[in-house]
Amino acid sequence: MRKLTGFFIIFICITVPIDAQIRYTQDDSTVFERFLQYSKQGNNSIIHTARFFMDVPYVGGTLEGDSVEHLRVNLRELDCFTFMETVIALHLMLQSKELSFERFCNNLQYIRYRGGILDGYLSRLHYTSEWLSDNQHKGILDLPELPSCQVFSPNISFMSSHCDLYPALKAHPAWCKAILQTETDINKLQLTYIPKELVNATSQNIRNGDIIAITTRIKGLDIAHVGFALIRDKKVYLLHASSEAKKVIISDETLYDYLMNRKNHSGIIVARMK
């Protein structure tokens, strides 16, 4: 897949304007200020940033609302995907040295929407496969081909097959056809993954802070869960917003055991920040 140079793309990332009204609360501003103080206490690694959100409650569906798409910021409640996006947006802000809520929101918009442009509900990167590919092309991350990698085909259809589960699609049936076309395009992507049975064999190639996207056997879906790799005693664990624990945690199980103990998980795609 085409890769672009990191320095050029990161420059674009920090200069694209926010072009939509932001949805957040005063409490989110307070959490952001606490994060700025926290960030002074350690290094600027992505794991240090992710640890700030330990024990934050897991809440799903926080990006869904009325059919008018806004940049929704919620630092008080996170699901696995908004946790990942929030951490990355904050990490990019720290790298830029421009420590402001506006820069954080700018980064969040850039990684959340196709090409970084917020242009309605359909511009959001709803599927993780496309999110990974899009942010690779932006120069935000790499998709390294680690040992034991095999071809991964997204084979997605869930949103177009379950439009009634999404308020915006239910309100606008024509959008469902557009989602179907997006799914068709995503299914042409050429990605690689590591089957879960082989994760232990290649775990030494996973780095602290790598993004772990867990592939699934659930029909119509590509990725079931995301988090960050945390290395302890040369073993890989998962730092993630857990729907089981109902909060952000570091898993007690190694990543390998976590995968093997869940029948619908089929493997992992590893992404790495530039």
C-alpha positions as CSV (number, residue, x, y, z in Angstrom):
1,M,0.0,0.0,0.0
2,R,1.2,3.5,-0.7
3,K,3.0,5.2,2.2
4,L,3.6,8.9,2.6
5,T,6.5,10.6,4.4
6,G,5.7,11.3,8.1
7,F,7.1,14.8,8.4
8,F,5.1,16.3,5.6
9,I,1.8,14.6,6.6
10,I,2.2,15.5,10.3
11,F,2.5,19.2,9.2
12,I,-0.8,18.9,7.4
13,C,-2.3,17.2,10.4
14,I,-1.6,20.2,12.7
15,T,-2.7,22.9,10.3
16,V,-6.1,21.6,9.0
17,P,-8.8,23.8,10.5
18,I,-11.8,22.6,12.5
19,D,-14.7,23.1,10.2
20,A,-17.6,22.1,12.4
21,Q,-19.1,23.0,15.7
22,I,-17.6,20.9,18.5
23,R,-19.8,19.1,21.0
24,Y,-18.2,18.9,24.5
25,T,-19.0,19.9,28.1
26,Q,-17.3,22.0,30.7
27,D,-16.3,18.8,32.4
28,D,-14.4,17.7,29.3
29,S,-12.5,21.0,29.4
30,T,-11.6,20.3,33.1
31,V,-10.4,16.8,32.2
32,F,-8.3,18.2,29.4
33,E,-6.6,20.7,31.8
34,R,-5.9,17.8,34.2
35,F,-4.3,16.0,31.4
36,L,-2.0,18.9,30.6
37,Q,-0.8,18.8,34.2
38,Y,-0.4,15.0,34.1
39,S,1.6,15.2,30.9
40,K,4.3,17.2,32.7
41,Q,4.9,14.4,35.2
42,G,6.3,11.9,32.8
43,N,7.4,11.2,29.2
44,N,5.3,11.9,26.2
45,S,5.0,8.2,25.1
46,I,1.6,7.1,23.9
47,I,1.4,4.6,26.8
48,H,1.9,7.4,29.3
49,T,-0.9,9.3,27.6
50,A,-3.2,6.2,27.6
51,R,-2.6,5.6,31.3
52,F,-4.1,8.9,32.2
53,F,-7.5,7.4,31.4
54,M,-7.2,4.4,33.6
55,D,-10.6,3.5,35.3
56,V,-12.5,6.0,33.1
57,P,-16.0,4.5,32.6
58,Y,-16.7,2.5,29.4
59,V,-19.7,3.9,27.6
60,G,-20.6,2.9,24.0
61,G,-22.3,4.9,21.3
62,T,-21.1,8.4,22.4
63,L,-20.5,9.4,18.8
64,E,-24.1,8.8,17.8
65,G,-26.7,11.5,18.1
66,D,-28.9,13.3,15.7
67,S,-28.2,13.0,12.0
68,V,-26.2,16.3,12.0
69,E,-22.6,15.3,12.4
70,H,-20.5,17.2,14.9
71,L,-17.1,16.6,16.3
72,R,-18.1,15.0,19.5
73,V,-15.5,15.2,22.3
74,N,-16.0,13.1,25.4
75,L,-13.1,12.7,27.8
76,R,-15.3,11.4,30.6
77,E,-16.8,8.3,29.0
78,L,-15.0,6.1,26.4
79,D,-15.5,3.0,24.4
80,C,-12.5,1.1,22.9
81,F,-12.5,3.1,19.7
82,T,-13.0,6.6,21.2
83,F,-10.3,5.7,23.8
84,M,-7.8,4.9,21.0
85,E,-8.7,8.1,19.0
86,T,-8.6,10.3,22.0
87,V,-5.2,9.0,23.1
88,I,-3.7,9.4,19.6
89,A,-5.1,12.9,19.2
90,L,-3.6,13.9,22.6
91,H,-0.3,12.2,21.7
92,L,-0.1,14.2,18.4
93,M,-0.8,17.4,20.3
94,L,2.1,16.7,22.7
95,Q,4.4,16.0,19.8
96,S,3.4,19.3,18.2
97,K,4.2,21.3,21.4
98,E,1.0,23.3,20.8
99,L,-0.8,22.3,24.0
100,S,-4.3,23.6,23.5
101,F,-7.8,22.2,23.4
102,E,-8.2,23.5,19.9
103,R,-5.1,21.6,18.7
104,F,-6.4,18.4,20.3
105,C,-9.8,18.8,18.6
106,N,-8.1,19.5,15.3
107,N,-6.1,16.3,15.6
108,L,-9.2,14.4,16.6
109,Q,-11.1,15.6,13.6
110,Y,-8.2,14.7,11.3
111,I,-7.9,11.1,12.4
112,R,-11.7,10.5,12.8
113,Y,-12.8,11.5,9.3
114,R,-11.9,10.4,5.8
115,G,-9.1,12.6,4.6
116,G,-9.4,14.6,7.8
117,I,-12.5,16.4,6.5
118,L,-15.7,16.4,8.5
119,D,-18.5,16.5,5.9
120,G,-21.5,14.8,7.5
121,Y,-22.1,11.4,9.0
122,L,-20.9,9.5,5.9
123,S,-17.4,11.2,6.1
124,R,-16.7,9.5,9.4
125,L,-14.4,6.4,9.3
126,H,-16.9,3.9,10.7
127,Y,-15.0,0.8,10.0
128,T,-11.6,0.2,11.6
129,S,-10.1,-1.3,8.4
130,E,-10.7,2.0,6.6
131,W,-9.6,4.0,9.6
132,L,-6.3,2.2,9.6
133,S,-5.7,2.6,5.9
134,D,-6.8,6.2,5.9
135,N,-4.5,7.1,8.8
136,Q,-1.7,5.2,7.2
137,H,-2.0,7.4,4.1
138,K,-2.1,10.5,6.2
139,G,1.2,9.5,7.7
140,I,-0.1,9.1,11.2
141,L,0.8,5.4,11.5
142,D,2.4,2.5,9.8
143,L,1.0,-1.0,9.2
144,P,4.1,-3.2,9.6
145,E,4.1,-6.6,8.2
146,L,5.3,-8.7,11.1
147,P,6.4,-12.3,11.0
148,S,3.4,-14.7,10.8
149,C,1.3,-12.1,8.9
150,Q,-1.3,-13.4,6.6
151,V,-3.7,-11.7,4.1
152,F,-6.7,-10.1,5.7
153,S,-9.9,-9.3,3.8
154,P,-12.3,-6.9,5.6
155,N,-15.4,-8.6,4.1
156,I,-17.7,-6.1,5.8
157,S,-21.4,-5.5,5.4
158,F,-22.7,-5.0,9.0
159,M,-23.8,-1.4,8.8
160,S,-25.7,-1.7,5.5
161,S,-27.3,-4.9,6.7
162,H,-28.4,-3.4,10.0
163,C,-29.3,0.2,9.1
164,D,-32.0,0.2,11.7
165,L,-29.4,0.0,14.5
166,Y,-27.9,3.4,13.6
167,P,-30.1,6.4,14.3
168,A,-28.6,8.5,11.4
169,L,-29.1,5.7,8.9
170,K,-32.6,5.0,10.1
171,A,-33.5,8.6,9.7
172,H,-31.9,8.8,6.2
173,P,-32.5,5.5,4.3
174,A,-30.6,6.9,1.3
175,W,-27.5,7.0,3.4
176,C,-27.7,3.3,3.7
177,K,-27.0,2.9,0.0
178,A,-24.0,5.2,0.4
179,I,-22.7,3.1,3.3
180,L,-23.0,0.0,1.1
181,Q,-20.8,1.6,-1.6
182,T,-18.3,2.5,1.1
183,E,-18.3,-1.1,2.3
184,T,-17.7,-2.3,-1.3
185,D,-14.6,0.0,-1.5
186,I,-13.3,-1.0,1.9
187,N,-13.6,-4.7,0.9
188,K,-11.0,-4.0,-1.8
189,L,-8.3,-3.0,0.8
190,Q,-5.3,-5.3,1.1
191,L,-4.4,-5.7,4.7
192,T,-2.5,-8.3,6.8
193,Y,-3.2,-9.8,10.2
194,I,-1.7,-12.3,12.6
195,P,-4.0,-15.2,13.4
196,K,-4.4,-15.5,17.1
197,E,-2.8,-18.9,17.3
198,L,0.5,-17.3,16.1
199,V,0.5,-14.2,18.3
200,N,2.8,-15.7,20.9
201,A,5.3,-16.7,18.2
202,T,5.6,-13.1,17.0
203,S,5.0,-11.2,20.2
204,Q,8.7,-10.1,20.5
205,N,8.0,-8.0,17.4
206,I,5.2,-6.0,19.0
207,R,6.3,-2.8,20.6
208,N,5.1,-0.9,23.6
209,G,2.3,1.4,22.5
210,D,1.5,-0.4,19.3
211,I,-2.2,-0.2,18.3
212,I,-3.8,-3.6,18.5
213,A,-6.9,-4.1,16.3
214,I,-8.6,-7.4,17.0
215,T,-10.1,-9.1,14.0
216,T,-13.4,-11.0,14.4
217,R,-15.3,-13.9,13.0
218,I,-18.6,-12.1,13.4
219,K,-20.3,-11.9,10.0
220,G,-20.1,-8.5,8.4
221,L,-17.6,-7.0,10.8
222,D,-13.8,-6.6,10.4
223,I,-12.6,-5.5,13.9
224,A,-14.2,-6.3,17.2
225,H,-12.0,-4.4,19.6
226,V,-9.0,-2.1,19.7
227,G,-6.4,-1.1,22.4
228,F,-2.7,-0.5,23.0
229,A,0.0,-3.1,23.5
230,L,1.7,-2.8,26.9
231,I,4.9,-4.8,27.4
232,R,5.6,-6.2,30.9
233,D,8.3,-8.7,31.6
234,K,8.7,-9.3,27.8
235,K,5.0,-10.3,27.6
236,V,2.3,-8.3,25.7
237,Y,-0.8,-7.1,27.5
238,L,-3.7,-5.0,26.4
239,L,-4.4,-1.5,27.6
240,H,-8.0,-0.8,26.5
241,A,-11.5,0.4,27.3
242,S,-13.1,-2.8,28.3
243,S,-16.8,-3.5,27.8
244,E,-16.4,-6.4,30.2
245,A,-14.8,-4.4,33.0
246,K,-16.8,-1.3,32.1
247,K,-13.7,0.9,32.3
248,V,-10.3,1.5,31.0
249,I,-8.0,-1.2,32.2
250,I,-4.8,-3.2,31.6
251,S,-5.8,-6.8,31.0
252,D,-4.8,-9.4,33.6
253,E,-4.3,-11.9,30.8
254,T,-1.6,-11.7,28.2
255,L,-2.7,-10.6,24.8
256,Y,-2.4,-14.2,23.6
257,D,-4.6,-15.5,26.4
258,Y,-7.1,-12.7,25.9
259,L,-7.5,-13.7,22.3
260,M,-7.6,-17.4,22.9
261,N,-10.3,-17.1,25.6
262,R,-12.7,-15.3,23.2
263,K,-14.0,-17.5,20.4
264,N,-15.1,-14.7,18.1
265,H,-11.6,-13.1,18.1
266,S,-9.6,-14.4,15.1
267,G,-6.3,-12.4,15.3
268,I,-4.8,-9.0,15.3
269,I,-3.7,-6.2,13.0
270,V,-0.8,-4.2,14.5
271,A,-0.4,-0.5,13.7
272,R,2.4,1.7,14.8
273,M,2.6,5.4,15.4
274,K,5.2,7.2,13.3
